[in-house]
């Protein structure tokens, strides 16, 4: 799911069950309406469309988008749900098998050569090759609106610097601001402890999932093959465990260089 609000008492996970829609509350007559559907997501596979209005999930009324998020995240990835909607005023139901964000990204990338990525460094606008052969790379894709995302890279940068092993590269990556004025990203570049890369909107959407609460990390090994992908939420309860898993994946990819 793209919008990521949960009840304050609920534990926040980096990788909960996921439907794959952007949505907004538009008043009492259309309380929670789909604005976009993530390609390849459970919502996409179930045939949900932009403009569909949520009514209920497994018989539980959807009164707001926040209530739908709580219903989704109370379930497990792999679980099938029944979703009641209104489409153009007509009531209908669909079934969707929930995934996690990590599962969706693994299907896209893991075990494959990294697709062509058009990215430049923010500092000098130079083109950067993410799949530089002979080097292991960690790159984390995040929305410019994600206030806590740049801080996630501090721990990764400290870990990478302490390693007495083959060096690896660490990058943060984002998309241009809506104004297309790349200089507006300067506060983000300043907050990062690693170089900031900027990809065009098409590149960003190919490698990430629209989500203002998470960084979507990938590890690219020395052969240019994506060996690991996973989302990490900066304020998640499982942040330390998620980072440890990322480090282990990067170490394994680095060993392929020997």
N, C-alpha and C positions, 0 to 999 in steps of 0.2 A: 504494500500500500504506500502511496506517495506521501500523503499527509500523515504525520506521526505524532499524535497526541494520545496520552494514556492517562488513566486515573492516577492521581498523586500517590496513592497507596500501593500501586502496582509496581513490581520490579521491572525495570527496563532492560530489555535484551538488545544486543546488537543485531540479532538475526532471528526475529520472531516469525510466526506464520505471516504470509504475505499474499494479498489478492492481486495487487498491481493496477491500481487506478489512482488518478489524481481526481479530487472531488472537492466540492464546496457546498456550504449551507447557503441556500438562496431564499430563505423565508419559510413561513409555515406551509405554504402551498406546495413547495418543492424543497423539502428539508435537506436532502443530501443528493446532489446531482453529480454525475460523472463528467469531468472536464477533459480527461485524457485516459487512454488505456496503454499500459506498457506492453510493447511487442513481446510475444512469447510468454507472457504472464498467465496465471490461472484465469484472470478476467478475460484476457484475449482469447484463450482457448475455449472459454465458456460462451463466447459470443457477445459479451457486454460491449456497449457502445457509448460514445460520447452523447450526453443528453439523457441517458437512462437515469431514472430516479429510484433510489433504494427505498424499499418498503419494509422488508423483514429479512432476517437471516436465521435459518432453522427455526422459524416460528416466532423469533424474538423481534419485536418492533424496532425499526431503525428510526429514531427521532431526530438524530443529528449525525453528522459525520464522525464526531467523537464517539458516539455510542456504537457506531459500526466498527470503528477501530478496536474498541474494547472487546467487542464480540469476536472479531477475527483473532486478536492476539490472545484470547482465552483458549484458542484451539491450537492444535499441533500441525506443523507442516506435514503434508501427506493426507490430511483429513479431508473428506468431501463434505461440502456444505450446500444447502439449498438456499438460493437467493431469490426473493420476490422483488420484482421491480415494476415500474410503470414506464412504458415506452410509447411516446406520442399519445399519452392518455390511456393506453391499453395495458391491463394487468397481465403479467406473464412471469414465469419462473424459469430459472436455469440452475444447473448444478456445476460447481467448480471444485477442483481438487487443489487445495492450498499448497503452495511451495514456500520455501524461504528465499530471501534475496540471494543468498549464497548459492543455492541450487540453481536458480535461474542463470546466474553468471557463470557457474561451472559448465552448464550446457552450452553457453555461448563460446567459451574461451579455453577451458583447461585442456591441455594436451595438444593444442593447436598452435601453429606459428602465429605470432601477434599480427593482426591485420594492420594495414598501413595506417599510421597515426600522424596527422598533421598537427604538430605542436611546436611552439616557440618558447624560449625562456623569456620571462617577463623582464629580467634585468637588462639584457642586451638585444632582445628580439631575434636571437639566433635560432635557427632550426635545430631541433634536438631529436636524435634517433633513439627511440625507446628500446629497440631491440638490437642495440649495438652488440655484435657478436664478440664473445670472449668476456662479457661483463654480465653480472647479475644485477637486476634492477628491481627496486620496489617503487611503485607509483600509486598514489592515492588520489582518486578523483572525488571532488566535492563541489557542492553548489557555493557560489559566492555568498549567498545569504546564510550559510551555516556558521553561526557565530563561534561555536566551540571547536569547529573542525581543525583550524590551524594548530591549536594546542596539542592535538593528537600526535603531531609529527615531532614534538620535542623529545618524547620518550624514545621514539624510533631512532632519531638522530643520535641521542646519547648511547643507545645500544650499539648502533653501527660503528661509532667512533671507538668503542672499547674493544671491538673484536680484533684479535691478533691472527686474522685469517685473510684470505683474498678479499680485497675491498669490494664493496658493492655501492651502487648508486641509489640515492633516495630522492624522490621528487614528490612535490604536491602538484596537482593539476586541476584546473578549473576551466570554466568557459568565459567568454567575454561578457561584460555586464550588458544589461538590456539596452543601454545607450550606445553600445559598441565603442565606447571610449575606454580603451584598455588601461589608460592611466588611472582610472577609478579603482583598479585592483591594487594600487600601491599599498594601502593599509594591510591588505591580506599578505602581500609579499613581505612586508616589514615584520609581520607577526610570525611568519614561518621561519623555522630554523633550517630549512632545506630550500633549494631552488624551487621557484614557482614556475610551472609550465602553463601555457594557455593554449587550449585547442579550440578550433571553431565549433559552433554549436552542433554540427553533424557529428564530428568526432567525439565530442563530449557525450552525446546521447548514445552513441554506439558503445562506449566503454563504461557507462555508468547507468544508474537508475535515478530518475528525478526524485530527490529526497533531501530535504533541508536539514536533516538530523544525523546523517551518516557520511562517513568517508568510505569509498569503495576501493579497496586495495587489491592490487594484483602483483604477483611476483613473476618476473620474466627471466628465464635462465640464460646461460651463455650462448645457447643455440637460437635464441629468439623465440622460444616456446613458453607459453603461459603455463606455469606449473601450479598456481594457486590464486584464488580470488575469494574475497570475503568482505562484508561490510563491517565497520566498527563505528559504534555510536560513542562520541566523546564522554557522554554522561551516563553510559550504561553501567549497570551493576557488574557486568561481566567484562569490563574494559581490560583488566589485567590479564585475564585468561585469553581474551581475544588477541591481545598483543603478543602473548607468549606463543600462540599458535602461528601468528604471522612470522615471528622470529624463527621458529622451527622450520617453517616452509622456506624461508630465505636461506637458512643454513644448509638445508638439503639441496636447494638449487645451486648454492655456491660450491658444494662438493663435486658437482658435475664438471667443474673446471679443472680438477686435478688430473 
